[in-house]
Amino acid sequence: MNRLENKVAIITGASRGMGEAHAREFIAQGAKVILADIKVDLGQALADELGDNALFIKLDITKPEDWKNAVEIGEKTFGNINVLVNNAGILGPVAGVMDLKYEDYLKVIEINQHSILLGMQAVIPSMLKAGVGSIINVSSIAGIVACFGFPNVAYMASKFAIRGMTKGAAFEYGPKNIRVNSMHPGFVLTPMMIEATDEDASKEGRSALDEIPLGRISETSELTGIVVFLASDEASFITGQEHIVDGGMTIH
Ligand SMILES: NC(=O)c1ccc[n+]([C@@H]2O[C@H](COP(=O)([O-])OP(=O)(O)OC[C@H]3O[C@@H](n4cnc5c(N)ncnc54)[C@H](O)[C@@H]3O)[C@@H](O)[C@H]2O)c1
């Protein structure tokens, strides 16, 4: 149970959902973890529960000064950061092209896409000092294909962009021993998913579930294995790749 010994990780969006699941498993695998989120009470309570190897820091992923602060405090507390899980994101309004407001489009792009750049810019200097790094950028199957029941070109634009940013950064930083991969969940049972509605799909008598060969939505824990693997030295020769965990949703 020490697959992440000597790893110092920042996980964004760690207060709930998939980020919380990743934080729990990272700690169980021996990592030191900075849990970063804007939901302070939830995140602090989780860090308290996880013990001395967990530290909650309030971080709005759209703010460069918050990233700087998190890296500085993280380095002082645990040493150089060598893992970043760029997980936080929002779904934004589920709206077709003509119904999507431009300000909503920009907000989704800022939170989901621009933050990926800010996060990489903030941690790479620490990883260079460490001499090793693994960045896992959380995209979605909406960064691979269009998803039935979730018309949202803003979300898709942001999640497709993460694929490209990941490959570009992987290419640039491979020679410095920093690996960068993207992870693409299908439908996962998290507060984000529960808050989203699928009314249009059910009106048509068709459900997004019908699109999943394994026939169900996944639990958060089913996404954590791939993130632990990519963060660990077991994945030492894997970079620039798209890792899809979707119950087979994108195979047809
Ligand atoms: N749930 C799914 O089915 C699903 C599918 C594919 C991809 N994803 C992606 O996985 C990631 C995690 O999703 P989730 O379902 O666990 O979501 P969630 O809403 O349950 O949790 C997301 C966390 O991110 C935090 N967050 C939001 N905006 C933030 C900001 N500006 N700064 C810091 N933290 C912020 C929230 O406070 C929250 O704690 C997201 O990037 C999401 O797009 C989710």
The ligand as an SDF file (V2000), in Angstrom:
LIG
                    3D

 44 48  0  0  0  0  0  0  0  0999 V2000
  -18.9320   13.4150  -12.7440 N   0  0  0  0  0  0  0  0  0  0  0  0
  -18.7630   13.0460  -13.9950 C   0  0  0  0  0  0  0  0  0  0  0  0
  -19.5470   12.2360  -14.5280 O   0  0  0  0  0  0  0  0  0  0  0  0
  -17.6060   13.5710  -14.8080 C   0  0  0  0  0  0  0  0  0  0  0  0
  -17.4170   13.0280  -16.0930 C   0  0  0  0  0  0  0  0  0  0  0  0
  -16.3410   13.4480  -16.8440 C   0  0  0  0  0  0  0  0  0  0  0  0
  -15.4630   14.3900  -16.3450 C   0  0  0  0  0  0  0  0  0  0  0  0
  -15.6730   14.9190  -15.1080 N   0  0  0  0  0  0  0  0  0  0  0  0
  -14.6910   15.8950  -14.6270 C   0  0  0  0  0  0  0  0  0  0  0  0
  -14.1100   15.4160  -13.4520 O   0  0  0  0  0  0  0  0  0  0  0  0
  -13.7310   16.5190  -12.6160 C   0  0  0  0  0  0  0  0  0  0  0  0
  -14.3150   16.3370  -11.2200 C   0  0  0  0  0  0  0  0  0  0  0  0
  -15.7290   16.2880  -11.3440 O   0  0  0  0  0  0  0  0  0  0  0  0
  -16.7180   15.8330  -10.1800 P   0  0  0  0  0  0  0  0  0  0  0  0
  -17.8160   15.1240  -10.8670 O   0  0  0  0  0  0  0  0  0  0  0  0
  -15.9830   15.1890   -9.0950 O   0  0  0  0  0  0  0  0  0  0  0  0
  -17.2800   17.2820   -9.7630 O   0  0  0  0  0  0  0  0  0  0  0  0
  -17.8340   17.8450   -8.3670 P   0  0  0  0  0  0  0  0  0  0  0  0
  -18.6480   19.0430   -8.7310 O   0  0  0  0  0  0  0  0  0  0  0  0
  -18.4780   16.7840   -7.5770 O   0  0  0  0  0  0  0  0  0  0  0  0
  -16.4950   18.3270   -7.6420 O   0  0  0  0  0  0  0  0  0  0  0  0
  -15.7250   19.3430   -8.2300 C   0  0  0  0  0  0  0  0  0  0  0  0
  -14.9580   20.0990   -7.1770 C   0  0  0  0  0  0  0  0  0  0  0  0
  -14.2690   21.1570   -7.8650 O   0  0  0  0  0  0  0  0  0  0  0  0
  -14.3690   22.3240   -7.0810 C   0  0  0  0  0  0  0  0  0  0  0  0
  -14.2370   23.5390   -7.8990 N   0  0  0  0  0  0  0  0  0  0  0  0
  -15.0980   24.0360   -8.7950 C   0  0  0  0  0  0  0  0  0  0  0  0
  -14.6550   25.2060   -9.2620 N   0  0  0  0  0  0  0  0  0  0  0  0
  -13.4820   25.4540   -8.6390 C   0  0  0  0  0  0  0  0  0  0  0  0
  -12.5380   26.5180   -8.6750 C   0  0  0  0  0  0  0  0  0  0  0  0
  -12.7330   27.6060   -9.4390 N   0  0  0  0  0  0  0  0  0  0  0  0
  -11.4240   26.4190   -7.9240 N   0  0  0  0  0  0  0  0  0  0  0  0
  -11.2250   25.3440   -7.1210 C   0  0  0  0  0  0  0  0  0  0  0  0
  -12.0790   24.3230   -7.0250 N   0  0  0  0  0  0  0  0  0  0  0  0
  -13.2030   24.3710   -7.7770 C   0  0  0  0  0  0  0  0  0  0  0  0
  -15.7450   22.2530   -6.4440 C   0  0  0  0  0  0  0  0  0  0  0  0
  -15.8160   23.0820   -5.2970 O   0  0  0  0  0  0  0  0  0  0  0  0
  -15.8670   20.7720   -6.1360 C   0  0  0  0  0  0  0  0  0  0  0  0
  -15.4270   20.4480   -4.8270 O   0  0  0  0  0  0  0  0  0  0  0  0
  -14.2160   17.7760  -13.3320 C   0  0  0  0  0  0  0  0  0  0  0  0
  -13.1550   18.3400  -14.0730 O   0  0  0  0  0  0  0  0  0  0  0  0
  -15.2690   17.2430  -14.2780 C   0  0  0  0  0  0  0  0  0  0  0  0
  -15.4520   18.0650  -15.4050 O   0  0  0  0  0  0  0  0  0  0  0  0
  -16.7340   14.5390  -14.3330 C   0  0  0  0  0  0  0  0  0  0  0  0
  1  2  1  0
  2  3  2  0
  2  4  1  0
  4  5  1  0
  4 44  2  0
  5  6  2  0
  6  7  1  0
  7  8  2  0
  8  9  1  0
  8 44  1  0
  9 10  1  0
  9 42  1  0
 10 11  1  0
 11 12  1  0
 11 40  1  0
 12 13  1  0
 13 14  1  0
 14 15  2  0
 14 16  1  0
 14 17  1  0
 17 18  1  0
 18 19  2  0
 18 20  1  0
 18 21  1  0
 21 22  1  0
 22 23  1  0
 23 24  1  0
 23 38  1  0
 24 25  1  0
 25 26  1  0
 25 36  1  0
 26 27  1  0
 26 35  1  0
 27 28  2  0
 28 29  1  0
 29 30  1  0
 29 35  2  0
 30 31  1  0
 30 32  2  0
 32 33  1  0
 33 34  2  0
 34 35  1  0
 36 37  1  0
 36 38  1  0
 38 39  1  0
 40 41  1  0
 40 42  1  0
 42 43  1  0
M  CHG  2   8   1  16  -1
M  END
$$$$
